[in-house]
Amino acid sequence: MKITRRDILAGTAGLAAAPLAGPAMAQSRAETLRQVTGNTVNTLDPTMPGSTREAFGISVNIYDRLVSFGRKQSGAGWVFDPDTIRGELAERVETSADGTTFTFHLRRDAKFHDGTPVTAEDVKWSLDRHVSARSLAAVQIQTGSWTKAEQFRIIDQHTVEARVERPDRLALPNLCTLYCIIINSKVAKAHATAEDPWAQNWLKDNAAGSGAYMVESFKPGEQVILRRNDNWKGSPDGKLPFFRRIINQTIPEAATRANLIERGDADLSIDLQASDVPTLAQRPRVKVVSTPQFNAFTMVAFNTRMAPFDNIKLRQAVAAALPYGDIFKAALFERGAALFGADWSETPPTARFPQPLPMKTDLARARALMAEAGFPNGLDTTFSFNVGSAATSEPMAALIKESLARIGIRIEIQKLPDAQISTLVTEKKLPFLTETSIAWLPSTDYFFRNFFTGEQRWNYSSWNNAEITALTAKARFEQDAAEYDRLCRRMIAVLAEEVPLILLWQPNQDAVMTQAIDGYTYQYHRQVDYRDLRRA
């Protein structure tokens, strides 16, 4: 579909069959925000398997949760604050002395988009859905010990109690995540069936929320138009969002998106090419808010259960051979935070993760380790990456191939379709690959549980270290801050020694926008929260 400048200005790109009329057309350009994205919004229900990150962003704005993360300033911009939890639908949260029970007191003035009040019954039904239905929500919130409907209890019409068996440091943060949406249960039940008791089919393309924005129109894969909910009560300062109307449009070509921002025909994009951002930042009508994704990391991973990378000496040899600085410059233009080159050797300086590890280029050491590993004559292997990351992964792969050839490792580069590499990663069939991944809850034990233990897809290295498994199990429920710190430092030290994967960097999220847009916040889900934005 060809999208013209006239379409953008009219707000009808991708909606030729649905002309806009009435009050929406009367709203001024100043009150409308246009975001252009290369990917698609494929559902209005973020818990549905296969939901895109863009769908996550829309859902944050149309649904409320009981609680939400705060935000804090970081440099010239804002970032979400995982250490601050505020009420959204809950005006107050009480935590029991033993840390196992949370009592949520609902806002009495909170209403769904259809005007009906938000009640404890809606909250209970929604939370039951998140632990019971086959969805992304159940997988996520079990990391905070939420696993069954019996954990949620109605106290009265405006009060809900939630209980975990033992204190879990991620119990309350998990209820902040975008999966824990509170749904208008009466509307959802009206569209449920015996085969679909949680109304997943209907909620895929329809919304039943109480959030700051209502869905005006939704054309999956092309465009979503939102209208401000002027009865919304969930903001931290009691104010309504600045923008009355949001247009989120899919425009696949990055160059087209960049041109629209530069001309002022669109307001915001967060997925432009890293190579284009420095040039755009010099344009007088454009500004760039760059935030290192502190809950994300790009890495190269070894399959530690597959020869030859089940050999720790070989993994250490590769780690000593990589040209870290050259890769950082060629692949990412240094637009991020480096996770290599640290000076510590046995104990990391902090318990924070990810943090820079002591990985440095040392070809003499790499060659010695190759001999110790039993590969004095080198070996052949493959290095894989997904097509969607080609802009950064292709230059990375070329430099890895060149550098490893110097120690006798001969690389065949495999550029695979996203779906294929996802399947191969899940099935643990790739020996050596690169990926970028993210943890919504930036807690060290959460990172290690998700990425370095068990059989889950996110354990890219298929690493099964008994000490790490024991450390994560203990840290998850550890209430003493000093002991938690000690456990986490040990986890990081073991990771650096055994090298199941090599951390490279935390990429920037480059939010490119017109000069007039203000308030952009980097969120854990890496999408745009329209509620924070305003036009200066």
C-alpha positions in Angstrom: 0.0 0.0 0.0 1.4 3.4 -0.9 1.0 6.0 1.8 1.1 9.6 0.7 1.8 12.8 2.5 -1.8 13.7 2.1 -2.8 10.5 3.9 -0.5 11.2 6.8 -1.8 14.8 7.2 -5.4 13.6 7.0 -4.7 10.7 9.4 -6.2 8.2 7.0 -3.2 6.2 5.8 -4.3 2.6 5.6 -7.9 3.5 6.2 -9.2 4.4 2.8 -12.4 2.6 3.5 -13.0 4.3 6.9 -13.0 8.1 6.4 -12.8 10.2 9.6 -15.6 12.6 10.4 -17.2 14.5 13.2 -15.3 15.7 16.3 -12.2 13.8 15.5 -11.6 15.8 12.3 -12.2 19.0 14.2 -9.4 18.4 16.6 -6.3 20.5 15.8 -3.0 19.2 14.6 -1.5 20.2 17.9 -3.8 17.9 19.9 -3.0 14.9 17.7 0.2 12.7 17.9 1.3 10.6 15.0 3.7 7.8 15.6 5.1 5.9 12.6 6.5 2.4 13.1 8.1 -0.2 10.9 6.2 -3.1 12.6 2.6 -3.8 13.2 -0.1 -3.8 15.9 -1.6 -7.2 15.4 -3.9 -7.4 18.5 -5.5 -5.3 21.2 -4.9 -8.0 23.8 -1.3 -8.0 24.8 -1.6 -11.4 26.5 -2.2 -13.2 23.2 0.6 -15.5 22.0 2.3 -13.8 19.0 1.5 -10.3 20.2 3.9 -7.8 18.8 5.8 -5.3 20.9 3.8 -2.6 19.1 0.7 -4.2 20.4 2.1 -4.1 23.9 2.5 -0.3 23.5 -1.1 0.2 22.4 -2.4 -1.9 25.3 -0.6 0.1 27.9 -2.6 3.1 26.9 -6.0 1.5 26.6 -5.9 -0.7 29.7 -5.1 0.1 33.3 -3.4 -2.2 35.8 -3.7 -2.2 39.6 -0.3 -0.8 39.9 2.4 0.7 37.7 6.1 1.6 37.7 7.0 5.2 38.3 9.5 7.1 36.2 12.6 9.2 36.8 14.8 11.5 34.9 17.9 10.1 33.3 20.1 12.6 31.5 18.0 14.6 29.1 15.1 12.1 29.2 13.0 9.9 31.4 13.2 6.2 32.2 10.8 3.9 34.0 11.7 3.4 37.7 11.4 -0.3 38.8 12.1 0.7 42.4 9.0 2.9 42.5 5.5 1.4 42.3 2.5 3.6 42.3 -1.2 2.9 42.2 -3.1 3.0 38.9 -6.5 1.5 39.5 -5.5 1.0 43.1 -5.4 4.2 45.1 -3.6 2.4 47.9 -1.8 -0.9 48.4 -1.1 -2.4 51.8 1.6 -5.1 52.1 1.5 -7.4 55.1 4.5 -7.5 57.5 5.6 -10.9 56.3 5.5 -9.7 52.6 3.0 -12.4 51.5 -0.3 -10.5 51.2 -1.1 -7.4 49.2 -4.4 -5.6 49.7 -5.5 -3.3 46.8 -8.0 -0.5 47.6 -9.6 0.5 44.3 -10.3 4.1 43.1 -14.0 4.6 43.7 -14.2 6.9 40.7 -12.5 4.5 38.2 -14.7 3.6 35.2 -14.4 1.5 32.1 -14.7 3.1 28.7 -18.4 2.2 28.6 -19.0 4.2 31.8 -19.5 1.3 34.2 -17.5 1.3 37.4 -14.4 -0.8 37.9 -15.2 -3.3 40.7 -13.4 -6.0 42.7 -15.2 -8.5 40.6 -13.6 -7.2 37.4 -10.2 -7.3 39.1 -10.7 -10.8 40.4 -11.9 -12.1 36.9 -9.0 -10.4 35.2 -6.3 -11.8 37.5 -7.9 -15.2 37.3 -7.7 -15.0 33.5 -4.0 -14.1 33.6 -3.1 -17.2 35.6 -5.6 -19.6 34.0 -5.9 -18.9 30.3 -3.3 -20.1 27.8 -1.5 -16.8 27.3 1.7 -14.8 27.7 0.5 -13.5 31.0 0.7 -16.8 32.8 4.3 -17.4 31.8 5.3 -14.0 32.9 3.6 -13.6 36.3 4.6 -17.0 37.5 8.0 -15.4 37.9 6.4 -13.5 40.8 4.7 -16.6 42.3 1.3 -15.9 40.8 0.1 -19.3 39.6 -3.5 -19.9 40.5 -6.9 -18.2 40.9 -7.2 -19.1 44.5 -4.5 -16.5 45.3 -6.9 -13.6 44.5 -9.8 -12.9 46.9 -12.6 -10.2 46.9 -12.9 -8.5 50.2 -15.6 -6.1 49.2 -16.7 -4.2 46.1 -13.6 -1.9 46.2 -11.0 -4.2 47.8 -9.1 -7.2 46.5 -6.5 -9.3 48.3 -3.7 -11.2 46.6 -1.5 -13.7 48.4 1.7 -15.6 47.7 2.9 -18.5 49.8 6.3 -16.9 50.6 7.8 -13.5 50.1 8.8 -13.0 46.5 10.6 -9.8 45.6 9.0 -9.9 42.1 5.4 -10.5 43.3 4.2 -6.8 43.2 6.4 -5.8 40.2 4.9 -8.5 38.1 1.4 -6.9 38.7 2.9 -3.7 37.1 3.6 -5.5 33.8 1.5 -4.8 30.8 0.1 -8.3 30.8 -1.8 -7.7 34.1 -4.5 -5.6 32.4 -7.9 -5.1 34.2 -10.7 -6.0 31.9 -14.4 -5.1 32.0 -15.5 -8.6 33.0 -19.2 -8.0 32.2 -18.3 -7.1 28.6 -15.8 -9.9 28.2 -18.2 -12.5 29.6 -20.9 -11.4 27.1 -18.5 -12.5 24.3 -17.2 -15.6 26.0 -18.1 -19.1 24.9 -17.8 -22.6 26.3 -14.8 -23.1 24.0 -13.4 -19.6 24.8 -14.3 -18.9 28.5 -11.9 -15.9 28.7 -13.2 -14.2 25.5 -9.7 -14.3 23.9 -11.1 -14.4 20.4 -13.2 -11.3 20.9 -10.6 -9.3 22.9 -8.1 -9.9 20.2 -9.7 -7.2 18.1 -11.8 -5.4 20.7 -11.0 -3.5 23.9 -12.8 -3.5 27.2 -10.5 -1.3 29.3 -10.5 1.7 31.6 -7.2 3.3 30.3 -6.3 6.8 29.3 -7.2 6.1 25.6 -10.1 4.4 23.9 -9.9 2.7 20.5 -11.5 4.8 17.8 -10.5 2.4 15.0 -8.2 -0.6 14.6 -7.0 -2.0 11.3 -4.6 -4.8 12.2 -1.2 -4.5 10.6 -1.9 -1.0 9.3 -3.2 1.6 11.7 -4.7 2.2 15.2 -6.4 5.5 16.1 -7.0 6.2 19.8 -9.2 8.9 21.4 -8.5 10.3 24.8 -10.7 9.0 27.7 -11.7 12.3 29.4 -13.0 10.3 32.4 -9.6 8.7 33.1 -8.5 8.9 36.7 -5.3 6.8 36.7 -2.6 9.4 36.2 -0.1 10.1 39.1 -0.8 13.8 39.1 -4.6 13.6 38.5 -4.3 15.2 35.1 -5.4 14.0 31.7 -2.8 13.2 28.9 -2.0 16.2 26.7 -2.9 14.5 23.4 -6.6 14.1 22.6 -5.9 11.7 19.7 -3.2 9.2 18.7 -2.5 7.8 15.3 -0.2 4.9 15.2 0.7 4.0 11.6 2.7 1.2 10.1 5.1 2.4 7.4 7.6 -0.4 6.7 10.4 1.7 5.0 12.7 3.2 7.6 13.7 6.0 5.2 10.1 7.0 4.7 9.5 7.1 8.4 12.6 9.3 8.8 11.5 11.7 6.1 8.0 12.1 7.7 9.6 13.0 11.0 12.0 15.4 9.4 9.2 17.2 7.5 7.0 17.3 10.5 4.3 15.2 8.9 4.7 12.6 11.7 5.8 13.3 15.3 7.7 10.2 16.6 9.4 7.0 15.6 11.4 4.6 17.8 12.6 2.1 15.3 14.7 3.9 12.8 18.1 2.6 11.6 20.9 3.3 14.0 23.1 4.4 11.1 20.5 7.2 10.2 20.1 8.6 13.7 23.3 10.7 13.9 22.4 12.5 10.7 18.8 13.1 11.8 19.9 14.5 15.1 21.6 17.3 13.1 18.3 18.4 11.5 16.9 21.6 12.9 13.3 20.3 13.2 14.3 16.9 14.8 15.5 15.9 18.2 16.7 12.5 19.4 16.3 11.1 22.9 18.8 8.2 23.2 18.5 5.9 26.2 20.7 2.8 26.8 18.3 -0.1 27.3 19.4 -0.9 30.8 17.1 -3.9 31.0 18.4 -5.4 27.7 21.5 -6.9 26.2 23.0 -7.9 22.9 25.3 -11.0 23.1 26.8 -13.9 21.3 25.8 -17.2 22.8 27.3 -20.7 22.7 25.3 -23.9 22.9 27.0 -25.3 25.9 25.4 -28.8 25.4 26.6 -29.1 21.8 30.1 -29.9 20.7 32.4 -28.1 20.3 31.1 -25.3 22.6 30.5 -27.7 25.5 34.2 -27.1 26.0 34.8 -24.2 28.5 38.4 -23.6 27.2 37.1 -23.1 23.7 34.5 -20.6 24.9 37.2 -18.7 26.7 39.3 -18.7 23.6 36.6 -17.2 21.5 36.0 -14.6 24.2 39.7 -13.6 24.1 39.7 -13.4 20.3 36.8 -11.0 19.6 37.5 -7.4 18.5 35.0 -5.9 20.9 35.7 -2.2 20.1 35.6 -2.7 16.4 32.3 -4.6 16.6 30.8 -1.9 18.7 31.7 0.7 16.2 30.9 -1.2 13.0 27.6 -2.7 14.1 26.1 -0.1 16.5 28.1 3.1 15.8 28.7 3.0 19.5 25.1 4.0 20.1 24.7 2.2 23.4 26.5 1.1 26.6 29.4 -1.3 26.3 29.3 -4.5 28.3 32.9 -5.6 27.8 36.3 -4.3 28.9 35.8 -4.3 32.7 38.9 -4.4 34.9 37.7 -6.7 37.7 38.8 -10.3 37.7 37.2 -12.4 40.5 34.3 -10.4 42.0 32.3 -7.8 40.2 32.1 -4.3 41.7 28.3 -4.4 42.0 25.4 -6.9 42.1 23.7 -5.2 39.1 23.1 -7.1 35.9 23.8 -6.6 33.1 27.1 -4.9 33.8 30.4 -4.8 31.9 32.3 -8.1 32.2 36.1 -8.5 32.0 36.2 -9.5 28.3 39.1 -8.1 26.3 40.9 -8.9 23.0 44.0 -11.0 23.7 45.0 -13.1 20.7 48.0 -14.7 22.4 45.8 -16.0 25.2 43.1 -17.1 22.7 45.6 -19.2 20.8 46.9 -20.8 24.0 43.4 -21.6 25.1 42.7 -23.2 21.7 45.5 -25.6 22.3 44.4 -26.3 25.9 40.9 -27.0 24.5 42.3 -29.7 22.2 41.9 -27.7 19.0 45.5 -26.7 18.0 44.5 -27.0 14.3 41.2 -25.1 14.7 37.7 -26.2 13.8 34.7 -25.4 11.7 31.3 -24.1 12.9 28.4 -21.8 12.1 27.4 -18.4 13.4 23.7 -17.5 13.1 21.6 -14.4 13.3 18.1 -13.4 12.3 17.2 -11.4 9.2 15.4 -8.7 11.2 18.7 -7.8 13.0 20.8 -7.7 9.8 21.6 -4.0 10.1 23.7 -4.7 13.2 24.3 -8.5 12.9 25.9 -8.5 9.4 28.8 -6.3 10.3 29.2 -8.1 13.6 29.3 -11.5 11.9 31.9 -10.3 9.4 34.2 -9.1 12.1 33.7 -12.3 14.2 34.5 -14.5 11.2 37.6 -12.5 10.4 38.9 -12.4 14.0 38.2 -16.1 14.8 40.0 -17.1 11.6 43.2 -15.8 13.3 43.0 -18.6 15.9 41.9 -21.3 13.4 38.1 -21.2 13.8 36.5 -21.2 10.4 33.0 -19.7 10.4 30.1 -20.2 8.1 27.6 -17.3 8.5 23.9 -18.2 8.5 21.4 -15.4 8.1 18.0 -17.0 9.0 14.4 -15.8 8.9 13.2 -14.7 12.3 10.7 -17.5 12.6 13.2 -20.2 11.7 15.9 -18.9 14.1 13.3 -18.7 16.9 12.4 -22.3 16.3 16.1 -23.4 16.2 16.8 -21.5 19.4 13.9 -23.1 21.1 14.9 -26.5 20.0 18.6 -25.8 21.1 20.0 -26.7 17.6 22.3 -23.7 16.9 25.9 -23.9 18.1 26.8 -20.2 18.0 24.5 -17.2 17.5 23.8 -13.6 18.3 20.5 -12.2 19.8 19.3 -9.1 21.7 17.0 -9.8 24.6 15.4 -8.0 27.4 14.1 -8.6 30.9 11.0 -6.6 31.8 12.0 -6.7 35.5 15.6 -5.6 35.8 16.5 -7.7 38.8 19.7 -9.8 38.8 18.1 -13.0 40.0 15.3 -12.5 37.4 17.9 -12.2 34.6 19.7 -15.3 35.7 16.5 -17.4 36.2 15.3 -16.5 32.7 18.5 -16.5 30.7 20.8 -18.9 32.5 18.7 -21.7 34.0 16.2 -24.3 32.9 15.0 -25.5 29.5 13.1 -22.3 28.5 13.6 -20.7 25.1 15.5 -17.7 26.7 18.3 -19.9 28.0 20.1 -19.3 24.7 23.2 -21.2 25.9 21.4 -24.2 27.3 23.5 -23.6 30.3 22.9 -25.9 33.2 25.2 -25.0 36.1 24.3 -26.5 39.4 25.7 -23.6 41.4 23.8 -21.0 39.4 20.6 -22.9 39.8 21.0 -23.0 43.6 22.0 -19.4 43.8 19.0 -18.2 41.8 16.6 -20.3 43.8 17.9 -18.8 47.0 18.2 -15.2 45.8 14.6 -15.2 44.5 13.2 -15.2 48.1 16.1 -13.6 50.0 14.9 -10.7 52.0 18.3 -9.6 53.4 19.8 -7.0 51.1 23.4 -7.8 51.9 23.0 -11.5 51.4 21.1 -10.9 48.1 23.9 -8.7 46.9 26.5 -11.4 47.8 24.5 -14.1 45.9 24.1 -11.9 42.8 27.8 -11.0 42.7 28.7 -14.7 42.8 26.3 -15.4 39.9 28.0 -12.8 37.8 31.4 -14.1 38.7 30.5 -17.6 37.6 29.1 -16.3 34.3 32.3 -14.4 33.6 34.4 -17.5 34.3 32.4 -20.1 32.4 31.4 -17.8 29.4 28.2 -19.5 28.3 27.6 -16.3 26.4 29.5 -13.0 25.8 27.8 -9.8 26.6 28.5 -7.1 24.0 26.3 -4.0 24.7 23.0 -2.5 25.8 21.7 -0.8 22.6 20.3 2.6 22.8 16.6 3.1 22.2 16.7 6.1 19.8 13.4 7.9 20.0 13.4 10.3 17.0 10.8 13.1 17.2 10.0 16.6 16.2 11.4 19.4 18.4 8.0 20.2 19.9 7.5 16.7 21.5 8.4 16.5 25.1 8.1 14.0 28.0 9.3 10.8 26.2 10.0 8.0 28.7 12.0 4.8 28.0 9.7 2.0 29.2 10.6 -1.6 30.2 8.5 -2.8 27.2 10.5 -0.5 24.8 7.3 1.1 23.4 5.7 4.5 23.6 3.6 5.5 26.6 1.4 8.3 25.1 0.3 9.4 28.5 3.7 11.0 29.2 3.9 13.0 26.0 3.0 16.6 25.3 3.6 19.2 22.6 5.5 22.2 23.8 
